[in-house]
């Protein structure tokens, strides 16, 4: 009888992601209607309540594909007052440059605004989250102007 609760206690652990400096920055520097774009960033939505455009599953279209993001913003951008792209430096520098170039080719204008020292959501690894404000592509209006 004692083995059951002991094993259950050993096997159970909190899987809630840790709040990071990224969520703190987002809350301090964006409005509730700001779209946050990134890969597997559901904790941003969980902690800040901001709308997110994310990918993470194998079949998901990549949020790093500028043409797809531009199409989304053209169609739904009027619902947001601004947009920010999150690029972790865990992605190789060359690939990050290609992502930004792809956004620009799609008519978007990502502008770097912050480099946030942070940790992975499980707290195991430190990295820098690069934050870009994404301008253009918002249908008939550019947010924040």
Phi and psi in degrees as a GROMACS rama.xvg file:
@    title "Ramachandran Plot"
@    xaxis  label "Phi"
@    yaxis  label "Psi"
@TYPE xy
-74.629  -25.4004  UNK-2
-64.427  -39.5249  UNK-3
-57.6638  -56.3563  UNK-4
-64.2973  -34.4146  UNK-5
-65.6221  -47.4267  UNK-6
-64.4129  -42.077  UNK-7
-61.0524  -41.3667  UNK-8
-65.7393  -38.4847  UNK-9
-69.1726  -33.8242  UNK-10
-84.4411  -24.1873  UNK-11
-88.8371  141.002  UNK-12
-155.729  156.692  UNK-13
-72.1664  121.949  UNK-14
-103.266  8.36982  UNK-15
-66.6336  128.442  UNK-16
-64.7258  146.262  UNK-17
-72.3288  142.247  UNK-18
-68.421  139.729  UNK-19
-121.543  176.807  UNK-20
-62.4836  -24.826  UNK-21
-64.0173  -47.9636  UNK-22
-63.1841  -38.5407  UNK-23
-61.7114  -43.657  UNK-24
-63.4122  -45.0395  UNK-25
-59.7856  -46.4754  UNK-26
-63.1315  -36.1075  UNK-27
-79.0859  -23.4702  UNK-28
-121.305  2.21427  UNK-29
-133.921  163.624  UNK-30
-94.1031  166.352  UNK-31
-60.8591  -19.706  UNK-32
-100.191  18.5463  UNK-33
-86.7579  130.952  UNK-34
-82.7313  131.272  UNK-35
-110.191  126.427  UNK-36
-112.061  130.127  UNK-37
-178.458  177.981  UNK-38
-99.2049  123.169  UNK-39
52.3034  55.1824  UNK-40
-111.087  25.8846  UNK-41
-55.6763  -30.1431  UNK-42
-61.7815  -26.3369  UNK-43
-60.4113  -45.6842  UNK-44
-63.6685  -43.3129  UNK-45
-59.8813  -46.3891  UNK-46
-88.4439  -30.5523  UNK-47
-108.201  -20.7715  UNK-48
77.0567  2.58418  UNK-49
-72.7522  147.099  UNK-50
-66.795  142.865  UNK-51
-126.735  145.587  UNK-52
-113.309  111.935  UNK-53
-135.617  158.968  UNK-54
-126.813  169.978  UNK-55
172.926  -26.831  UNK-56
-90.4717  156.636  UNK-57
-56.3315  -40.5994  UNK-58
-83.4912  -7.67018  UNK-59
-68.9884  141.129  UNK-60
-67.397  143.791  UNK-61
-73.7344  134.808  UNK-62
-76.4873  -3.92947  UNK-63
-91.7729  0.903454  UNK-64
-92.475  103.38  UNK-65
-56.3133  -37.0408  UNK-66
-67.4135  -36.4047  UNK-67
-70.993  -39.9051  UNK-68
-65.8587  -41.9035  UNK-69
-60.9718  -41.4487  UNK-70
-63.3395  -41.6071  UNK-71
-61.934  -47.3217  UNK-72
-65.6272  -36.6847  UNK-73
-63.1837  -38.2249  UNK-74
-80.6553  -39.885  UNK-75
-119.379  1.2179  UNK-76
-59.025  -26.4771  UNK-77
-63.3841  -16.613  UNK-78
-81.4108  -9.09512  UNK-79
-121.283  147.616  UNK-80
-93.8166  -8.66575  UNK-81
-170.253  171.303  UNK-82
-148.076  142.532  UNK-83
-132.291  138.685  UNK-84
-103.649  132.406  UNK-85
-104.936  121.81  UNK-86
-124.882  109.369  UNK-87
-74.7862  145.053  UNK-88
-75.0655  5.12498  UNK-89
-68.5354  -22.1776  UNK-90
-81.2457  132.14  UNK-91
-55.1941  145.904  UNK-92
-54.6388  -42.3138  UNK-93
-60.7821  -43.2562  UNK-94
-66.5469  -38.4909  UNK-95
-62.0554  -41.8711  UNK-96
-62.1096  -39.6509  UNK-97
-65.6082  -38.0533  UNK-98
-62.7201  -47.9925  UNK-99
-62.8408  -41.4835  UNK-100
-62.2618  -38.8318  UNK-101
-65.3203  -37.3722  UNK-102
-63.2981  -44.8437  UNK-103
-65.1143  -40.4111  UNK-104
-62.1821  -27.5884  UNK-105
-86.1599  4.75707  UNK-106
90.9219  7.58549  UNK-107
-95.6485  159.561  UNK-108
-128.783  81.3669  UNK-109
-72.2101  130.145  UNK-110
-120.86  125.549  UNK-111
-65.4834  134.825  UNK-112
-126.768  -23.1209  UNK-113
-161.126  147.548  UNK-114
-118.979  111.842  UNK-115
-107.202  114.912  UNK-116
-66.7062  129.099  UNK-117
-152.037  -171.916  UNK-118
-132.952  158.34  UNK-119
-61.7403  160.464  UNK-120
-64.0132  -21.8385  UNK-121
-88.3169  -1.32242  UNK-122
79.1887  4.44012  UNK-123
-81.8622  -22.5228  UNK-124
-141.071  137.516  UNK-125
-92.952  147.435  UNK-126
-162.497  175.246  UNK-127
-107.65  126.853  UNK-128
-94.8666  117.439  UNK-129
-88.2937  130.09  UNK-130
-113.162  129.035  UNK-131
-120.759  132.892  UNK-132
-83.2488  128.73  UNK-133
-100.472  117.719  UNK-134
-109.463  156.164  UNK-135
82.4467  163.118  UNK-136
79.0594  10.6691  UNK-137
-94.7836  51.5637  UNK-138
65.168  -120.458  UNK-139
-88.6234  -7.85999  UNK-140
-140.908  150.306  UNK-141
-96.723  125.309  UNK-142
-65.0387  154.175  UNK-143
75.8964  5.85674  UNK-144
